[in-house]
Amino acid sequence: MGRFYVTTPIYYVNDAPHIGHAYSTVIADALARWHRLVGDETHFLTGTDEHGLKVQRAAEERGLTPKEMADQTSERFKDAWRLLDISYDDFIRTTEPRHYAATQQWLQKVYDNGDIELGTYEGLYCVSCEAYYTEGDLVNGNCPIHGRPVELVKEDNYFFKLSRYQQRLLDWYESHPDFVLPEGKRNEALGIIRQGLQDFSISRTSISWGVPIPWDPKHVTYVWYDALINYATAVGYGSDPERFATWWPAAHHIIGKDILRFHCVYWPAMLMAAGIDPPQHVYVHGYLLIGGEKMSKTKLNQIAPADLVADFGVDGFRYHFLRDTPFGPDGEFSYEGMVARYNADLANNLGNLLSRVATVVDKKCGGVGPAPSADSPLAAAAATASHAAAAGWAAVQPHEALDATWRLIREANAHLEAHEPWKMEPGPALEAVLGDALEVLRIVALLASPAVPAAAAEIWRRIGLPGRPEDQRLPAGAAWGGYPGGLPVEKGAPLFPRK
């Protein structure tokens, strides 16, 4: 048993949630569910980032105060996560008093340590990503992320002395080779560090929507510095030192590659400046692309999670985004691809296995499920699947974990095809085939539950097992022979109707 603290990015409240936000969140949720299943003490954080010029301007466009807009949009994220069965333990908002207190304590600590200094900044600023850029960063004169014009900004700012941390960051990366994963993203972060680090602005005087600098309240904290601290606030920084000391060493961040610089360069340096070690891991995934382009409000190619849930159900949505795109590289989303994955894996493989087993048990065994055989040829396949699934989840490669689980489903379907229990007469041979298939369904319900929690619970119920899959503990729970037999097996509507 260990401890696992997993975070999503906190999402900016200038617009509604789309499937790019959902992608990060479903991955973090599945990881949290897996770690609970293996018995780890688990804490799962998500939330919203609510300060900054972008929010202030978006609110003004809608005739709202920044706080009113933040309240509305934050609730939309909560609604989306309820829809997607996201099992977070804490939802943080950067406008909460606990976060103001933690941020100001952090700022004061770093200032007292001599790593924050006043200066004048003149540079190019992208409002959309709340980041400063050099001329060399721009693409055709525009922000490299959003493709929008940048603004020339000049004002007195406080600066974090990032340049002092270049060697310490390089040393950290060398001594913690798996700090940032996958390796390609680690190399990207190292490339940024090796190019040379410049001090960066952490305050603004031109806006008031933010956390005031404690020693100079006419400045408010620049959004990135404030936002990153949320991960520490949520586990007790500034309020509960014992809780913070318990959870912070187990911190794992899930982020998209567009915020790699902030999480893999700025954030570890900020932590070092406050006397805190960086998190255990930062896992960086690529973009979900639509027609080859990143989802963007400006390109009007965003897709709301609810639109896809209406067609594929919650578990169909979750499964697709966990299974279809390897964690790390960009993934191309298409509706046609989602239909194909849903039909192949969920309707034809998992749904069909449950349906045909329940039908034959009803017809040949009076609706009572027989026990598996100890020497079943499927036992070795189940052990292999369980081991490979565990390795996939541990490596934050959900597609590998689910591929291993579905190989077991295919093995069970092939076993049924080979023996054709629907043609067999009642007796020990028939019961062995059906009992083995029921045991596979039990093990699959466990292994797949982080991805498809509702479907896993329904399989568990239909094959007569008490409780829920998430009440079990792995790896012991997936050992062959756990289905006791003698339980009522229920026929029902298709678990995943074909599309």
N, C-alpha and C positions, 0 to 999 in steps of 0.2 A: 504494500500500500504506500502510495506517495501523495503528493499534493500537486494540483494543476490549476493554475490561474490563467485563463484565456480571455483575450480581449479582441473585439473588433475595432476598426477605426471608429471614432465618434463622428457621426455624419453631420454635414453642414446643413443648417436649417433654411437656406435660401430657396430650396425647392423640395418637391415631394420625392419619396423613395422610389427607386426604379430597380430593375433586376440586377444591375451592377452592385448596388448596396446589398441586395438580398444574397448575392453570390458570396460575398465575404461573411455575411451573418449566418447563412446556412452552414458554411464550412465550420465556423467557430462553434455553432450549436451542435453539429454532429461530433466534433472533437470532444466537447464537454460531455455529451451523452456517452461517448465511448469511455472516457476516463471515469465517469461514474460507474459504468458497467464493470470496469476492471477493479473497482474498489478504491480509486483515488479520491481523496478529499478535493472537491472541485468547486471553483468559483468562476462564473462566467459573467463578463461585463460587456455591455454595449451602451450606447447613449447618443447624445447630440451635442454638437459644437455650435455655440450660439452667439458668439461675439464677432466683432470685426466690421470692416467697411462694407463688405458684400451684403451682409445681413441688414445693416443700416440702410443701404440703398434699396435693397429689395423691399424692405418694409415701407420705405417712403413711397415707392412706386405703387404700393397697394393701399396707401392711406392709413397705415398702421404704425404703432410704435414698434421698435425692435423687439421688446418683450412680448407684445401681443403676437407678433409674427412667430417668434420663437415658440411660444406656447402652442400655437396652432400646428406648426410644422412638426414639433417634437411629438405631438399626439398622433400625427399621421404615421410617424415611424413606429410608434408603439402599436398602432392598429395593424400595420403591415406585419410586425413580428408576431402579434397574436394570430393573425391569419396563417402564418407559416409555421406555427407551433414552435416558436423559438423559446427555449427554456432558460432564458437569462436569469441570473441571480440578482443582478443590480442593473439599473438603467440610470446612468449619470447624465445630468445636464450641467453645462459649465456655468449656468446662471445660478446654481444653487449656493446657499451660504457656505456649505462645507467646502466647495471648490474655491470660492473667493478666499476663504481663510487659508487653505492649503497653498494656493498660488502665492499669496502675499508672504506667507512664511518662507516658501521656497525662494522667492525673489530676494527677500531680505538676507537669507543665508548666503546666496551666491554673491550678492552685493557686498556683504561683510567680508567674504572671502577674497574680494578684489577682482572678481571676474565680470562685473558689470560696470561700464563707464559711460559717461555722457559724451556725446559727439554730435556732429551735424551730418545728416545723411542727404545726399543728392543722388538719386538713381532711378532706375526704371522699375515700375511696380505693376504687377498684374492683379487687378481687383478680384478676378474670378478665382484664382488660387491663393490669394493673399500672400504673394511671394515676390521678392525682389529678384531681378535678373540683370546680368551684364549684357552688353551688346552681342557678345559671342554666343550667349544662350539662345538668342532670338532666332526664329525661323521666318525669313522674309519680313523682318521687323516686328513680328508678332510673338506673343507668348507661345512657347513650344508645346504647351499642354492644351491650351484652349483655342489657339489660333486667332486670338483677339489682340487688338492694339494694346500696348502697355502705356502707362502714364508716367510722366516725369514728376517725381516727388522730391521736395526739399524741405526738411524740417529738423529741429533738434530732436534727437532720439537717444535713448539709452541703448548701448550695444553690449551683447554678450561676446566675450573674448574667445570666440571659437578657435582662433588661430593658435592659441596656447595649447590646444588639445590634440593637435595633429599627431604627434608622436605617441601620445597615450592611446589614441584610438587605434593606430597601427599596431601597437603592442597588444591591445585587447583582442583585435582580430586575429593576431598571430597565436595568442594563447587560448583563444576560443574559436577554433576553426569552423564550428557549426553554429556560431552566433546568428548569422544571417543565412537563410536557406530559401530556395535552392542555390547551388553553388554559383550559377550565373549571376544571380542577384547580389550575392556576396562580392563577386568580382566587380560588379558595377559600383557598389558602395566603396570598395577599396580604391577604385579608379577616381572617384570624387575626392576622397581624402588625399590621395597621392598628388593630385593636381595642385594642391595647396588650398588651405582653408582661410576664408576671410571672416572677420568678425561680422555679426549680423544684428540688425536692428531688432529690439524687442519691445519698443514702445512707440506710441503715436500721441501727438498732441492735437491733431486735426479732427479726431473723433472722440466721442465720450463713451461709446458703447463698448465697455470692456472692464477688466479688473484694474482698479487704480494702483499705480506703483506706490508702495507703502511709504517711501521716504520722499516722494515727489508727486502728490496726487493729481497735478495737472496733466500728467502722463497716464495713459492706460496701456495695459500690456498688449503687445502685438499678438495677434490671434494664435500663431503657432506655439509660442512659448506657453501661453495659457492652456491651450488645448491639450498639448502633450502631457501636461501634469495630471490630467484626469485619471490616467492609469494608476498613479500613486495615490491620489485623493481617495479613490474608491476602496482602497484596502487600508486606509487609516493614516496616510501621511498627514501630519499636522494635527491629528486628533487622537490617534491610538497607536503609539509606537510599537507596542507588543504585537498588535494585529499586523501592522506593516512589516515588521521583522519576520512574521510567520509566513505571509503570503508573497512578499515581493520576490524572494529567491525562486519562486515557482512561476514567474510571469512569462507568458508566451503571447506575442502580438501577431495577429493576422492582419495583413495590410495589402493594398493594391500597389502596383509598381509606381503609380504616379506620386505616391507620398514616401518613396524610398529614401530620398535625401533627408527628409525631416526625421524619420524613424531610425535610420541606420547611421546617420552622421550627427545631426543636431542633438537628437534625444540622448544617445549615450554620453555625449560630451556634457549636456545639461545635468545628467545624473552624476557624472564624475565631479562636476563643479559643486554639487550639493552634498558630496561625500557618500554617494550611493552607487552601488554596482549597477551596470546595465542589466536589462532583463535576460532571462535564460536564452530565449530565441526570438527572432523576428522572422516570420514566414511571409514571403512576398509572392503574390500571385499576379498574373497578367490581366489584361483587359478582357472583358466580354465584348466582342466586336459585332456590329450589325452591318452587314454589307461591307466588311473590311474596315469599318470606322468605329472608334470608341463612342460609346453612348454619350450624348451631349445635349443639354438643353438647347444650345444654339443650333444644333443640326436637327432638332426635333425627332430624334430617333430613339428616344427613351421608351421603355416598355414597363408598365406598372405590374408588379407581381400579381395583383388581383386578376388582371386580364388573362394570365396563363393558368392561374388556379381555377378559374371558371371552366376552363377546357380540360385540364389534366388532373385536377384535385391537388390537395396540399402535398401528398406524398409523391405524386407524379412530378410536381414541380421540383421538390427537394431532390428526388432521385436523379433527375436529368442533370442538374447543375453540379451534383457531386460526382456523377459517373461519367459524364460526357467529355469533360475537359480536364486533362491532367493539371495538377496544381503547379503553377510556375509560368508556363508559356501563355500567350494570348489564346483565347478560344473564340471561334466563330459561332455565334448563335443563329439558328434558323428554326422557324416554326416546323418546317418539314423534318428537320433532324430530330426535333423533340417528339414528333409523332412516331417516327421510326424507332427511336430508343424506347419510348413508352410501350409500343406494341410488341417489340421484340422481347424486352426484358421483363416488363411488368405484366402485360396481358398474356403473352404466349408462354413465358417460362414460369414465373412465380405464380401468377393467377391460375394458369392451367394445371400446375402441379397440385395446388390446393383443391381445385374443383374436381379433378379426376379421382384423387384419393378419397375425398369426402363422398363422392358419388358411389364408388365401389364399396367403401365401408358401409354406407347406408344399405346398399343392395345385397351384399354378400355376408355382412357381419352384424346385421341388425342395428347399425348405427353406433356400434361400440368399437373403439379403436383397439387393435391388438398391440402388444409390446414388440419392440424390435428384437432381432436375433443378435446374440452376442458376437457371432462370427460373420456378420454381414459384410459383403464386399464394399458397401458404402461407408463403413466405419473409417477406413483409411482415408477415403476422400474427404470425409468430414473433418478428420484431424488435420489434414493438409490445408483445407479451407480455413479452419479456425486459426492456424498458425500464420498463414499468409495474410488473412484479414487483420490480425493483430499487428503484423509488421507494417501493413499499409497505413493503418491509422496512426501508429507510432511515428511513421515517417511523414505524416501530414500529406499523404497521397490517397485521398478517399477513393479515387477511381480504381486504384490497385486493390484496396480493401474490398470494394464492391465487386470487382471483376472476380476475385477469389471466391466470394460468397456465391456469385451466380454460376461459377463453374460447378459448384456443388449442386445447385438446382438442376443444371443440365445433366449432371451425372444421375440424379434421381429420376429425372424424366426418361433418360435412356434406359435405366434399370426397369422402369415400368414398361417401356416399349418392348424390351427384351422378354419380359415374363408375361405380359398381357394379363394382369390379374382379373380384368373384366371378363376373361374367358375361362378362368380357373374355377374349379369347384371349391366350396367351403372346406377348410381344413388347415392343417399346420403350414403347408407350403404357401397357401394364399396369405395366411396371417403373417408369415415372415416377410413377404414382399410388402404388404401394406404397413406393417409395423415399422419396417425400415424407412419407408417413405414418410410416415408420421414423425419418426425421429429426425429425419432430415428437415422437415418443416419446423420442428421445435428448435433445432440448432440454427436454421436460417433466420427464424424470428429473432433470435438473440443477436446474431451477427449483423443483421440488416437493420435492427431497431434504431441505431443512431441516424440512419438515412431516412427510413420510412417508419416512424414511430407508431402512427395510427394503424397502418397495415400490419405491422408486426404484432401489435396488441390484438388485432382482430384474428389473425392466424392463431395466436396463442389461445384465444377464447374459443374459436371454432373447433380446435382439436382437444378441447375439454380441460385445458390446464388452468389451475387457479392463479390468481394474481396477475402480474404483468411481466413482460420480458425484462424491463428495467429493474425489477426487484431481484433479479438473479445476479450472480457474480461470475465473471470470467477469470481464468480459463476453465475452472472446474465446471461451470454451468454448461459448457459445450462438450463435455466428455460424452462419448457414445454410451447410450443405454439409459438416458435420463427420462425418456418417455415411459411411464409405468404401465401403459395398457389399461384396459378396463374402463376407459373414459368415454363419455358421449362425444361423438364427432358430428358436427352440424353442417349440413349442406346450406348453402346460402347464395345470395346474388354474387355475380362475378366480382372478385376483389378489385380488378382493374378492367372495366369494360373496354373492348377494343375501340380504337378511334378510326 
